[in-house]
């Protein structure tokens, strides 16, 4: 397997590359190409299992990218996240303050289209931002 290096040269990527090496490479590429990048440690459920959420999130110029690094078959929680994320057509950004928790509760109810009141919100509908 070959990956493009930061200097444009092809780099061999070994199946034995450590997760840390892959994350460093991803962070370098994100920085080089101007992506805002976030990497998190695996999230755990109350039972102590990983919840499957992708470990890296990148955003730039209206694109939102989730990255899961896996050298094996996806676990059921990873597959569930991948399935849900592949069907996303709307992205919302909520800024939560103590005084607007009720509005957030309303916004997250099944069938809710928008949050009433003072809930700061940016919604993306198939690439168009609405405030």
Long-range contacts (C-beta under 8 A, 24 or more apart in sequence): 6-32, 15-71, 19-69, 22-69, 23-55, 23-56, 23-69, 26-56, 26-67, 26-69, 30-58, 33-60, 34-60, 35-59, 35-60, 35-65, 36-60, 45-77, 49-77, 50-75, 50-77, 51-77, 51-81, 52-76, 52-77, 52-78, 52-79, 52-80, 52-81, 53-81, 54-78, 54-81, 54-82, 54-85, 62-124, 62-127, 62-129, 64-91, 89-125, 89-126, 90-123, 90-124, 90-125, 90-126, 91-123, 91-124, 92-121, 92-122, 92-123, 92-124, 93-121, 93-122, 94-119, 94-120, 94-121, 95-120
